[in-house]
Amino acid sequence: MRYRGNFWDDAVPEWLERREYPGAWPPADAVNPEEWCGDPHRLDFTDNTLLPLRDPGAACEADAACAAVLANAGPRPPYRQRLGMP
């Protein structure tokens, strides 16, 4: 699995063990054990930006690429109008 050009703050709750790869991947006993698939394998993290935990929103707004992701997130313009969104 490849993760390229992403932005995240990597906030991991205290009850989760920090792993060698980014993100909060819950251990088997934290979810339904019968549905557990195991740890992820063959992860590729390239050209990603780790936002500071203190104020990730402000850091994202200050980064043009991250701000563009937020600006383009959500429903496309025709649907935004139907939903009464700006």
OpenMM code with the backbone's topology and positions (N, CA, C; nanometers):
from openmm import Vec3, app, unit

residues = "MET ARG TYR ARG GLY ASN PHE TRP ASP ASP ALA VAL PRO GLU TRP LEU GLU ARG ARG GLU TYR PRO GLY ALA TRP PRO PRO ALA ASP ALA VAL ASN PRO GLU GLU TRP CYS GLY ASP PRO HIS ARG LEU ASP PHE THR ASP ASN THR LEU LEU PRO LEU ARG ASP PRO GLY ALA ALA CYS GLU ALA ASP ALA ALA CYS ALA ALA VAL LEU ALA ASN ALA GLY PRO ARG PRO PRO TYR ARG GLN ARG LEU GLY MET PRO".split()
positions = [
    Vec3(0.0844, -0.1171, 0.0000),
    Vec3(0.0000, 0.0000, 0.0000),
    Vec3(0.0890, 0.1235, 0.0000),
    Vec3(0.0553, 0.2198, -0.0813),
    Vec3(0.1376, 0.3394, -0.0938),
    Vec3(0.0627, 0.4609, -0.0419),
    Vec3(0.1333, 0.5383, 0.0356),
    Vec3(0.0814, 0.6651, 0.0863),
    Vec3(0.1759, 0.7733, 0.0371),
    Vec3(0.1309, 0.8520, -0.0588),
    Vec3(0.2179, 0.9540, -0.1186),
    Vec3(0.1494, 1.0895, -0.1179),
    Vec3(0.2254, 1.1914, -0.0792),
    Vec3(0.1755, 1.3284, -0.0855),
    Vec3(0.0607, 1.3575, 0.0094),
    Vec3(0.0588, 1.2927, 0.1235),
    Vec3(-0.0479, 1.3133, 0.2209),
    Vec3(-0.0050, 1.4078, 0.3328),
    Vec3(-0.1017, 1.4497, 0.4122),
    Vec3(-0.0787, 1.5344, 0.5291),
    Vec3(-0.1496, 1.4693, 0.6467),
    Vec3(-0.0823, 1.4584, 0.7597),
    Vec3(-0.1478, 1.4083, 0.8794),
    Vec3(-0.0732, 1.4554, 1.0026),
    Vec3(-0.1428, 1.4479, 1.1168),
    Vec3(-0.0805, 1.4905, 1.2423),
    Vec3(-0.0303, 1.3719, 1.3230),
    Vec3(-0.0626, 1.2514, 1.2826),
    Vec3(-0.0180, 1.1291, 1.3494),
    Vec3(-0.0523, 1.1265, 1.4977),
    Vec3(-0.1679, 1.1822, 1.5305),
    Vec3(-0.2138, 1.1767, 1.6692),
    Vec3(-0.2567, 1.0337, 1.7006),
    Vec3(-0.1931, 0.9740, 1.7966),
    Vec3(-0.2241, 0.8375, 1.8366),
    Vec3(-0.2716, 0.8419, 1.9814),
    Vec3(-0.3921, 0.7896, 2.0091),
    Vec3(-0.4417, 0.7903, 2.1470),
    Vec3(-0.3445, 0.7183, 2.2405),
    Vec3(-0.3453, 0.7587, 2.3663),
    Vec3(-0.2532, 0.7008, 2.4643),
    Vec3(-0.2703, 0.5499, 2.4795),
    Vec3(-0.3916, 0.5005, 2.4570),
    Vec3(-0.4172, 0.3579, 2.4774),
    Vec3(-0.3655, 0.2718, 2.3621),
    Vec3(-0.3193, 0.3354, 2.2526),
    Vec3(-0.2634, 0.2596, 2.1411),
    Vec3(-0.1115, 0.2641, 2.1439),
    Vec3(-0.0523, 0.1533, 2.1144),
    Vec3(0.0930, 0.1450, 2.1053),
    Vec3(0.1394, 0.2175, 1.9792),
    Vec3(0.2417, 0.3014, 1.9915),
    Vec3(0.2969, 0.3686, 1.8732),
    Vec3(0.3738, 0.2657, 1.7925),
    Vec3(0.3467, 0.2656, 1.6632),
    Vec3(0.4097, 0.1680, 1.5744),
    Vec3(0.5222, 0.2339, 1.4948),
    Vec3(0.5955, 0.1559, 1.4192),
    Vec3(0.7069, 0.2082, 1.3396),
    Vec3(0.6575, 0.2822, 1.2161),
    Vec3(0.5317, 0.2667, 1.1805),
    Vec3(0.4739, 0.3361, 1.0662),
    Vec3(0.3714, 0.4367, 1.1169),
    Vec3(0.3414, 0.5387, 1.0391),
    Vec3(0.2481, 0.6434, 1.0836),
    Vec3(0.1060, 0.5909, 1.1022),
    Vec3(0.0337, 0.6599, 1.1841),
    Vec3(-0.1076, 0.6287, 1.2017),
    Vec3(-0.1363, 0.5442, 1.3227),
    Vec3(-0.2618, 0.5436, 1.3604),
    Vec3(-0.3076, 0.4658, 1.4751),
    Vec3(-0.3658, 0.3346, 1.4247),
    Vec3(-0.2883, 0.2296, 1.4340),
    Vec3(-0.3348, 0.0981, 1.3926),
    Vec3(-0.3664, 0.0207, 1.5197),
    Vec3(-0.4953, -0.0016, 1.5481),
    Vec3(-0.5306, -0.0668, 1.6754),
    Vec3(-0.4843, -0.2116, 1.6809),
    Vec3(-0.4433, -0.2549, 1.7993),
    Vec3(-0.4059, -0.3949, 1.8166),
    Vec3(-0.5308, -0.4836, 1.8119),
    Vec3(-0.5105, -0.6124, 1.7947),
    Vec3(-0.6221, -0.7059, 1.7780),
    Vec3(-0.7213, -0.7009, 1.8930),
    Vec3(-0.6740, -0.6833, 2.0155),
    Vec3(-0.7658, -0.6859, 2.1282),
    Vec3(-0.8452, -0.5558, 2.1428),
    Vec3(-0.8149, -0.4538, 2.0616),
    Vec3(-0.8857, -0.3261, 2.0690),
    Vec3(-1.0083, -0.3257, 1.9783),
    Vec3(-1.0153, -0.4203, 1.8871),
    Vec3(-1.1287, -0.4310, 1.7953),
    Vec3(-1.1837, -0.5729, 1.8048),
    Vec3(-1.2765, -0.6069, 1.7197),
    Vec3(-1.3295, -0.7433, 1.7209),
    Vec3(-1.2208, -0.8411, 1.6781),
    Vec3(-1.1694, -0.9216, 1.7700),
    Vec3(-1.0589, -1.0131, 1.7364),
    Vec3(-1.0908, -1.1047, 1.6197),
    Vec3(-1.2176, -1.1435, 1.6034),
    Vec3(-1.2525, -1.2337, 1.4937),
    Vec3(-1.2446, -1.1644, 1.3572),
    Vec3(-1.2403, -1.0303, 1.3558),
    Vec3(-1.2298, -0.9563, 1.2310),
    Vec3(-1.0882, -0.9027, 1.2083),
    Vec3(-0.9940, -0.9339, 1.2952),
    Vec3(-0.8596, -0.8796, 1.2874),
    Vec3(-0.7830, -0.9419, 1.1722),
    Vec3(-0.7205, -0.8582, 1.0914),
    Vec3(-0.6447, -0.9053, 0.9749),
    Vec3(-0.4948, -0.9057, 1.0000),
    Vec3(-0.4510, -0.8576, 1.1152),
    Vec3(-0.3086, -0.8507, 1.1447),
    Vec3(-0.2517, -0.7138, 1.1118),
    Vec3(-0.1232, -0.6987, 1.1356),
    Vec3(-0.0569, -0.5720, 1.1077),
    Vec3(-0.0435, -0.5505, 0.9571),
    Vec3(-0.0427, -0.4234, 0.9149),
    Vec3(-0.0257, -0.3968, 0.7719),
    Vec3(0.1152, -0.4348, 0.7259),
    Vec3(0.1274, -0.4716, 0.6002),
    Vec3(0.2552, -0.5138, 0.5428),
    Vec3(0.2840, -0.4328, 0.4168),
    Vec3(0.4112, -0.4216, 0.3827),
    Vec3(0.4565, -0.3556, 0.2605),
    Vec3(0.3980, -0.2154, 0.2442),
    Vec3(0.4106, -0.1341, 0.3470),
    Vec3(0.3644, 0.0043, 0.3400),
    Vec3(0.4760, 0.0915, 0.2839),
    Vec3(0.4390, 0.1832, 0.1973),
    Vec3(0.5356, 0.2745, 0.1359),
    Vec3(0.4894, 0.4173, 0.1632),
    Vec3(0.5657, 0.4911, 0.2416),
    Vec3(0.5346, 0.6304, 0.2735),
    Vec3(0.6364, 0.7193, 0.2022),
    Vec3(0.5877, 0.8015, 0.1070),
    Vec3(0.6760, 0.8848, 0.0264),
    Vec3(0.6190, 1.0257, 0.0149),
    Vec3(0.7032, 1.1254, 0.0347),
    Vec3(0.6659, 1.2661, 0.0156),
    Vec3(0.5416, 1.3070, 0.0947),
    Vec3(0.5302, 1.2592, 0.2153),
    Vec3(0.4200, 1.2972, 0.3023),
    Vec3(0.4651, 1.4086, 0.3962),
    Vec3(0.3696, 1.4820, 0.4499),
    Vec3(0.3996, 1.5918, 0.5409),
    Vec3(0.3371, 1.5633, 0.6761),
    Vec3(0.4203, 1.5582, 0.7782),
    Vec3(0.3720, 1.5382, 0.9141),
    Vec3(0.3426, 1.6754, 0.9743),
    Vec3(0.2168, 1.6993, 1.0069),
    Vec3(0.1760, 1.8264, 1.0664),
    Vec3(0.2012, 1.8211, 1.2167),
    Vec3(0.2320, 1.9341, 1.2794),
    Vec3(0.2589, 1.9336, 1.4233),
    Vec3(0.1324, 1.9023, 1.5023),
    Vec3(0.1473, 1.8264, 1.6090),
    Vec3(0.0327, 1.7902, 1.6926),
    Vec3(-0.0299, 1.9115, 1.7596),
    Vec3(0.0502, 2.0124, 1.7867),
    Vec3(0.0027, 2.1287, 1.8625),
    Vec3(-0.1099, 2.2029, 1.7915),
    Vec3(-0.0959, 2.2324, 1.6622),
    Vec3(-0.1996, 2.3038, 1.5882),
    Vec3(-0.1945, 2.2624, 1.4409),
    Vec3(-0.2398, 2.1391, 1.4107),
    Vec3(-0.2292, 2.0908, 1.2732),
    Vec3(-0.3122, 2.1732, 1.1751),
    Vec3(-0.4243, 2.2279, 1.2184),
    Vec3(-0.5088, 2.3078, 1.1304),
    Vec3(-0.4379, 2.4324, 1.0802),
    Vec3(-0.3723, 2.5048, 1.1697),
    Vec3(-0.2987, 2.6259, 1.1312),
    Vec3(-0.1818, 2.5910, 1.0401),
    Vec3(-0.1140, 2.4809, 1.0694),
    Vec3(-0.0017, 2.4390, 0.9864),
    Vec3(-0.0498, 2.4013, 0.8465),
    Vec3(-0.1654, 2.3380, 0.8382),
    Vec3(-0.2204, 2.3000, 0.7085),
    Vec3(-0.2602, 2.4245, 0.6292),
    Vec3(-0.3231, 2.5197, 0.6940),
    Vec3(-0.3623, 2.6425, 0.6257),
    Vec3(-0.2407, 2.7192, 0.5731),
    Vec3(-0.1276, 2.7089, 0.6429),
    Vec3(-0.0058, 2.7798, 0.6025),
    Vec3(0.0665, 2.7109, 0.4872),
    Vec3(0.0316, 2.5856, 0.4595),
    Vec3(0.0942, 2.5100, 0.3511),
    Vec3(-0.0022, 2.5102, 0.2322),
    Vec3(0.0387, 2.5655, 0.1186),
    Vec3(-0.0503, 2.5814, 0.0033),
    Vec3(-0.1095, 2.4491, -0.0446),
    Vec3(-0.0287, 2.3434, -0.0487),
    Vec3(-0.0783, 2.2138, -0.0964),
    Vec3(-0.1807, 2.1553, -0.0001),
    Vec3(-0.1544, 2.1648, 0.1286),
    Vec3(-0.2469, 2.1135, 0.2294),
    Vec3(-0.3764, 2.1951, 0.2276),
    Vec3(-0.3645, 2.3272, 0.2184),
    Vec3(-0.4827, 2.4139, 0.2135),
    Vec3(-0.5665, 2.3827, 0.0897),
    Vec3(-0.5038, 2.3475, -0.0216),
    Vec3(-0.5776, 2.3118, -0.1427),
    Vec3(-0.6566, 2.1828, -0.1237),
    Vec3(-0.5992, 2.0871, -0.0511),
    Vec3(-0.6712, 1.9633, -0.0235),
    Vec3(-0.7979, 1.9953, 0.0550),
    Vec3(-0.7860, 2.0780, 0.1571),
    Vec3(-0.9030, 2.1147, 0.2375),
    Vec3(-1.0057, 2.1922, 0.1554),
    Vec3(-0.9585, 2.2823, 0.0713),
    Vec3(-1.0491, 2.3639, -0.0094),
    Vec3(-1.1273, 2.2788, -0.1091),
    Vec3(-1.0664, 2.1713, -0.1558),
    Vec3(-1.1317, 2.0863, -0.2550),
    Vec3(-1.2007, 1.9642, -0.1952),
    Vec3(-1.1994, 1.9528, -0.0641),
    Vec3(-1.2622, 1.8386, 0.0018),
    Vec3(-1.4143, 1.8556, 0.0047),
    Vec3(-1.4813, 1.7446, 0.0157),
    Vec3(-1.6264, 1.7491, 0.0268),
    Vec3(-1.6948, 1.7337, -0.1075),
    Vec3(-1.8251, 1.7578, -0.1102),
    Vec3(-1.9014, 1.7405, -0.2345),
    Vec3(-1.8542, 1.8367, -0.3436),
    Vec3(-1.8673, 1.7941, -0.4672),
    Vec3(-1.8338, 1.8789, -0.5821),
    Vec3(-1.9351, 1.9927, -0.5932),
    Vec3(-1.8958, 2.1030, -0.6611),
    Vec3(-1.9806, 2.2230, -0.6655),
    Vec3(-2.1294, 2.2019, -0.6956),
    Vec3(-2.1688, 2.1224, -0.7954),
    Vec3(-2.3132, 2.1089, -0.8196),
    Vec3(-2.3876, 2.0512, -0.6990),
    Vec3(-2.3239, 1.9582, -0.6283),
    Vec3(-2.3867, 1.8964, -0.5123),
    Vec3(-2.3835, 1.9914, -0.3916),
    Vec3(-2.2779, 2.0705, -0.3833),
    Vec3(-2.2690, 2.1686, -0.2736),
    Vec3(-2.3866, 2.2640, -0.2792),
    Vec3(-2.4215, 2.3095, -0.4013),
    Vec3(-2.5348, 2.4018, -0.4173),
    Vec3(-2.6644, 2.3347, -0.3742),
    Vec3(-2.6836, 2.2124, -0.4119),
    Vec3(-2.8054, 2.1384, -0.3747),
    Vec3(-2.8168, 2.1214, -0.2238),
    Vec3(-2.7015, 2.1101, -0.1588),
    Vec3(-2.7003, 2.0925, -0.0131),
    Vec3(-2.6978, 2.2239, 0.0624),
    Vec3(-2.6988, 2.3349, -0.0118),
    Vec3(-2.6968, 2.4658, 0.0525),
    Vec3(-2.5626, 2.5038, 0.1109),
    Vec3(-2.4566, 2.4450, 0.0556),
    Vec3(-2.3210, 2.4724, 0.1046),
    Vec3(-2.2587, 2.5828, 0.0190),
    Vec3(-2.1695, 2.6641, 0.0769),
    Vec3(-2.1020, 2.7684, -0.0028),
    Vec3(-2.0065, 2.7111, -0.1052),
] * unit.nanometer
topology = app.Topology()
chain = topology.addChain("A")
for resn in residues:
    res = topology.addResidue(resn, chain)
    for name in ("N", "CA", "C"):
        topology.addAtom(name, app.Element.getBySymbol(name[0]), res)
